C-alpha cells in the first residue's frame, strides 16, 4: 500500500503526508452505516474521520455518478456542509440539496461534463471557525475582532475561546484531501476541472478558497453567500474587510468562473446591499457574463429547499459541456 501511493507523488513528499494518505485509504473500507447517505442515482464512498494534520478529522462523502469508470476522467466539485447535500433523513432540519435527484435528470446528465462531488461534512461546533475567512478577519483591529466574536457568541455560533482556523481548513482540502482524491479516483487534476461550492458560510469560504488558491480552483459557486460573517448589519465590521480583501485578492477574470446568487427571505434579507457592492467590484475587476453570474431569486429563503431548486444554474455555469 505504501508503494502504491508513493508512485504517484513526487520524491520529496514528507513522510507524514504519505502516512496520512495511507491511513485515509483505509477509511474507505470502514463505512459508517449509521451515517451513510442514501442516494437515488450514483453511489457514495463514505469516509469517516478523514485524518488531517491541519484540522480535526472530517467525514467526507464522495459521490460517483452512475456508470463511473476508471477508463474515463472526471472533473471534481468540492462542496462544504457535505451532510446536507444528499439525504434529508440524516440532516438536522430534515432538508437536503438532494443533488443525487437533481443529477438523475436526463437533461442535466446530457448538459454537463462528467464529474464527481467531494462533500466535506462541516465540523458542527467548529463550522464558523472553519468557514470564516481568516485573512480578512485578521486585518480587523482587535476591537473590531472582539466585536465580531461577541456578535457570534450572542448568536450561539462561538464561545469565548473562538479562534478562526479557515486557513488550516483550506490547507486540509488542498494539501491532504485533494491529493487523496487525485490518487484514488480517475479525475482531472488541473484547475480547469476543479471547482468549489457551498451556501451561506459555505459560500463565503468558497470564494475565499478561490482567492487563496487560484491555481487550484478554476471556478466557484456561492449560493446565499453570508457576506455579513455574523448575523447582523449593525455595527458589524466584517463586510467591509471582506470587500477590501476581494478588491485585492480576487483572481484574474480570464482564468476563473464565479457564480453568486441570493434570495430576499429569512437570512438572505441581509445580502442585497452587500451583493450590489460585490457586483460593482466584479465589474471593476473585469468580470463579465462569460465568467461571472449573479442571480437574484425573489421569494427564495435561506434553506436547502431553495438551494435545491436553483442548484442547476451554477452546475450548468461551471460544468456545461
C-alpha positions as CSV (number, residue, x, y, z in Angstrom):
1,X,0.0,0.0,0.0
2,X,2.8,2.4,0.8
3,X,4.4,1.7,-2.5
4,X,1.2,2.2,-4.4
5,X,0.8,5.7,-3.1
6,X,4.5,6.7,-3.4
7,X,4.5,6.0,-7.1
8,X,2.0,8.9,-7.7
9,X,3.8,11.5,-5.6
10,X,7.0,13.4,-6.2
11,X,10.1,12.1,-4.4
12,X,10.3,15.0,-2.0
13,X,7.0,14.2,-0.2
14,X,7.1,14.3,3.5
15,X,6.7,11.1,5.4
16,X,3.7,12.3,7.3
17,X,1.8,13.1,4.1
18,X,2.4,9.5,2.9
19,X,1.3,8.1,6.2
20,X,-1.9,10.2,6.1
21,X,-2.7,9.2,2.6
22,X,-2.4,5.5,3.5
23,X,-4.4,6.0,6.7
24,X,-7.2,7.7,4.7
25,X,-7.2,5.0,2.1
26,X,-8.0,2.6,5.0
27,X,-11.1,4.7,5.9
28,X,-12.7,3.8,2.6
29,X,-13.0,0.3,3.9
30,X,-14.6,1.5,7.1
31,X,-18.1,2.5,6.1
32,X,-20.2,4.1,8.9
33,X,-23.6,2.6,8.0
34,X,-25.4,4.7,10.6
35,X,-24.4,7.9,8.8
36,X,-24.3,6.6,5.3
37,X,-26.4,8.8,3.0
38,X,-28.9,7.1,0.6
39,X,-28.9,8.3,-2.9
40,X,-31.3,7.7,-5.9
41,X,-28.6,8.0,-8.5
42,X,-24.8,7.3,-8.4
43,X,-23.2,5.9,-5.3
44,X,-21.4,7.3,-2.2
45,X,-18.0,6.4,-0.9
46,X,-18.3,7.3,2.7
47,X,-15.1,8.2,4.6
48,X,-15.4,8.6,8.3
49,X,-12.8,10.6,10.3
50,X,-10.5,11.6,7.4
51,X,-7.3,12.3,9.2
52,X,-5.5,15.7,9.0
53,X,-2.5,17.4,10.5
54,X,-4.3,20.8,9.9
55,X,-7.8,20.3,11.3
56,X,-10.0,17.9,13.3
57,X,-10.9,14.7,11.4
58,X,-13.6,15.3,8.9
59,X,-16.3,13.0,7.4
60,X,-16.2,13.1,3.6
61,X,-18.8,11.7,1.1
62,X,-17.5,11.1,-2.4
63,X,-20.4,10.9,-4.9
64,X,-19.7,9.0,-8.1
65,X,-22.2,9.2,-11.0
66,X,-23.9,6.2,-12.5
67,X,-21.5,4.4,-14.8
68,X,-18.4,5.8,-13.1
69,X,-15.4,4.1,-14.9
70,X,-11.7,4.2,-14.4
71,X,-11.4,4.3,-18.2
72,X,-12.7,7.9,-18.1
73,X,-11.6,11.1,-16.5
74,X,-13.9,13.3,-14.4
75,X,-13.9,16.9,-13.1
76,X,-14.2,17.4,-9.4
77,X,-16.6,19.6,-7.4
78,X,-15.7,20.1,-3.8
79,X,-18.6,21.1,-1.6
80,X,-18.9,22.2,2.0
81,X,-21.6,21.2,4.6
82,X,-21.5,17.8,3.0
83,X,-24.0,16.2,5.4
84,X,-26.7,18.5,3.9
85,X,-26.3,17.5,0.2
86,X,-27.9,14.1,-0.4
87,X,-30.2,12.6,2.3
88,X,-32.7,14.7,4.3
89,X,-33.2,11.8,6.7
90,X,-29.7,12.5,8.1
91,X,-29.9,16.3,8.4
92,X,-30.8,18.4,11.5
93,X,-33.6,20.2,9.7
94,X,-34.8,17.3,7.5
95,X,-33.9,19.2,4.4
96,X,-31.2,18.5,1.8
97,X,-30.0,19.8,-1.5
98,X,-30.8,16.3,-3.0
99,X,-28.0,16.6,-5.5
100,X,-28.4,13.0,-6.5
101,X,-32.0,13.7,-7.5
102,X,-31.0,16.8,-9.5
103,X,-28.3,14.8,-11.3
104,X,-30.6,11.9,-12.1
105,X,-32.4,14.1,-14.6
106,X,-31.5,13.0,-18.1
107,X,-31.4,16.6,-19.4
108,X,-28.9,17.5,-16.7
109,X,-26.7,14.5,-17.5
110,X,-26.6,15.4,-21.2
111,X,-25.8,19.0,-20.5
112,X,-23.0,18.5,-18.0
113,X,-19.5,17.2,-18.2
114,X,-18.7,14.1,-16.2
115,X,-17.8,15.0,-12.7
116,X,-17.7,13.7,-9.1
117,X,-18.7,15.5,-5.9
118,X,-16.5,15.6,-2.8
119,X,-18.8,16.5,0.0
120,X,-17.0,17.6,3.1
121,X,-19.1,17.5,6.3
122,X,-18.9,20.5,8.5
123,X,-17.4,20.2,12.0
124,X,-20.6,21.2,13.8
125,X,-19.4,23.4,16.6
126,X,-16.3,24.3,14.6
127,X,-18.2,25.3,11.4
128,X,-17.9,29.1,11.9
129,X,-14.3,28.8,12.9
130,X,-13.6,26.7,9.8
131,X,-15.6,28.8,7.3
132,X,-15.0,32.5,8.4
133,X,-12.3,33.9,6.0
134,X,-9.2,34.2,8.2
135,X,-7.1,36.9,6.5
136,X,-10.0,39.5,6.3
137,X,-10.8,38.8,9.9
138,X,-7.2,39.2,11.0
139,X,-7.0,42.6,9.1
140,X,-9.5,44.0,11.6
141,X,-8.3,45.8,14.7
142,X,-8.5,44.0,18.0
143,X,-11.6,45.9,19.0
144,X,-13.3,45.0,15.7
145,X,-12.3,41.4,16.0
146,X,-13.8,41.4,19.5
147,X,-17.0,42.9,18.1
148,X,-17.3,40.1,15.6
149,X,-16.7,37.4,18.2
150,X,-19.2,39.0,20.6
151,X,-21.8,39.0,17.8
152,X,-21.1,35.3,17.1
153,X,-21.3,34.4,20.8
154,X,-24.7,36.2,21.1
155,X,-26.0,34.2,18.1
156,X,-24.7,30.9,19.5
157,X,-22.1,30.4,16.8
158,X,-19.0,30.9,19.0
159,X,-17.6,30.6,22.5
160,X,-15.2,32.8,24.4
161,X,-12.2,30.9,23.1
162,X,-13.3,31.3,19.4
163,X,-10.3,31.1,17.0
164,X,-10.7,31.4,13.3
165,X,-9.0,28.5,11.6
166,X,-10.2,28.7,8.0
167,X,-6.6,28.8,6.6
168,X,-6.0,25.4,8.2
169,X,-9.3,24.1,6.8
170,X,-8.3,25.1,3.3
171,X,-4.8,23.6,3.8
172,X,-6.6,20.4,4.6
173,X,-8.6,20.5,1.4
174,X,-5.7,21.5,-0.9
175,X,-2.8,19.6,0.7
176,X,-4.4,16.4,2.0
177,X,-7.9,15.8,0.6
178,X,-7.2,16.8,-3.0
179,X,-4.1,14.6,-3.3
180,X,-6.1,11.7,-1.9
181,X,-8.9,12.3,-4.4
182,X,-6.4,12.7,-7.2
183,X,-4.8,9.4,-6.3
184,X,-7.8,7.3,-5.6
185,X,-10.2,8.4,-8.4
186,X,-10.0,8.8,-12.1
187,X,-10.1,12.6,-12.2
188,X,-8.5,15.5,-13.9
189,X,-6.2,17.3,-11.5
190,X,-5.9,20.7,-13.2
191,X,-7.7,23.9,-12.2
192,X,-9.9,23.9,-15.3
193,X,-11.6,20.8,-13.9
194,X,-11.5,21.6,-10.2
195,X,-14.3,23.6,-8.6
196,X,-15.5,24.5,-5.1
197,X,-19.0,25.4,-3.9
198,X,-21.2,26.0,-0.9
199,X,-24.1,28.0,0.5
200,X,-24.2,30.6,3.3
201,X,-21.0,30.4,5.3
202,X,-20.1,27.6,2.8
203,X,-20.3,30.2,0.0
204,X,-18.1,32.6,2.0
205,X,-15.4,30.0,2.5
206,X,-15.7,29.0,-1.2
207,X,-14.9,32.5,-2.6
208,X,-12.1,32.7,0.0
209,X,-10.7,29.4,-1.3
210,X,-10.7,30.7,-4.9
211,X,-8.8,33.8,-3.8
212,X,-6.3,31.9,-1.7
213,X,-5.7,29.1,-4.2
214,X,-6.5,30.4,-7.7
215,X,-4.0,27.9,-9.2
216,X,-6.1,25.0,-7.7
217,X,-9.7,26.1,-8.3
218,X,-10.9,27.2,-11.7
219,X,-14.4,28.1,-10.6
220,X,-16.7,28.7,-7.6
221,X,-20.4,28.6,-6.8
222,X,-21.6,30.7,-3.8
223,X,-25.3,30.4,-3.0
224,X,-26.7,32.8,-0.5
225,X,-23.2,33.9,0.5
226,X,-23.1,35.0,4.1
227,X,-21.2,38.3,3.5
228,X,-22.1,39.5,6.9
229,X,-20.0,36.8,8.7
230,X,-22.2,37.4,11.8
231,X,-25.9,37.8,11.9
232,X,-26.4,41.5,11.9
233,X,-25.5,44.5,9.7
234,X,-25.5,46.9,12.7
235,X,-22.0,47.7,14.0
236,X,-20.5,44.8,12.0
237,X,-17.0,45.5,10.7
238,X,-16.7,42.2,8.8
239,X,-18.4,43.0,5.4
240,X,-16.1,46.0,4.9
241,X,-12.9,44.0,5.5
242,X,-14.2,41.1,3.3
243,X,-14.9,43.5,0.4
244,X,-11.5,45.1,0.8
245,X,-9.9,41.6,0.7
246,X,-11.8,40.8,-2.5
247,X,-10.7,44.0,-4.1
248,X,-7.1,43.0,-3.5
249,X,-7.2,39.2,-3.9
250,X,-9.9,38.3,-6.5
251,X,-8.1,36.4,-9.2
252,X,-7.9,37.4,-12.9
253,X,-11.2,37.3,-14.7
254,X,-10.0,35.4,-17.8
255,X,-8.8,32.4,-15.7
256,X,-11.8,31.7,-13.5
257,X,-15.6,31.5,-13.3
258,X,-17.7,32.8,-10.4
259,X,-21.3,32.2,-9.7
260,X,-23.3,34.1,-6.9
261,X,-26.9,34.1,-6.0
262,X,-29.3,35.2,-3.2
263,X,-32.9,35.5,-2.3
264,X,-34.9,38.0,-0.2
265,X,-36.4,35.9,2.6
266,X,-35.1,34.9,6.1
267,X,-31.3,35.4,6.3
268,X,-31.0,36.3,2.7
269,X,-32.6,39.7,3.5
270,X,-29.1,40.7,4.8
271,X,-27.4,40.4,1.5
272,X,-29.0,42.8,-1.0
273,X,-26.9,45.9,-0.3
274,X,-23.7,43.9,0.1
275,X,-24.2,42.0,-3.1
276,X,-24.6,45.3,-5.0
277,X,-21.2,46.2,-3.7
278,X,-19.7,42.8,-4.7
279,X,-21.2,43.1,-8.2
280,X,-19.7,46.6,-8.6
281,X,-16.4,45.1,-7.6
282,X,-16.7,42.3,-10.1
283,X,-17.2,44.7,-12.9
284,X,-14.2,46.8,-11.9
285,X,-12.1,43.6,-11.8
286,X,-13.0,42.9,-15.4
287,X,-15.6,40.1,-15.0
288,X,-18.4,39.9,-17.5
289,X,-21.2,37.4,-18.5
290,X,-18.6,34.9,-19.8
291,X,-17.1,34.3,-16.5
292,X,-19.4,35.7,-13.8
293,X,-23.1,35.4,-12.9
294,X,-25.1,36.9,-10.0
295,X,-28.7,35.7,-9.8
296,X,-31.4,37.2,-7.6
297,X,-34.4,35.0,-6.7
298,X,-37.3,37.0,-5.2
299,X,-39.2,34.9,-2.7
300,X,-36.3,32.5,-2.1
301,X,-35.3,31.8,1.5
302,X,-32.1,30.7,3.2
303,X,-32.5,26.9,3.2
304,X,-31.7,23.7,1.4
305,X,-35.1,23.6,-0.3
306,X,-34.3,26.9,-2.0
307,X,-30.8,25.8,-3.0
308,X,-32.1,22.5,-4.4
309,X,-34.5,24.5,-6.6
310,X,-31.7,26.5,-8.2
311,X,-28.5,24.5,-8.0
312,X,-28.9,23.6,-11.7
313,X,-27.9,27.2,-12.5
314,X,-24.4,27.0,-11.0
315,X,-23.9,23.4,-12.2
316,X,-24.6,24.5,-15.8
317,X,-22.5,27.6,-15.5
318,X,-19.4,25.7,-14.2
319,X,-19.8,22.3,-15.8
320,X,-21.6,22.5,-19.0
321,X,-20.2,20.6,-21.9
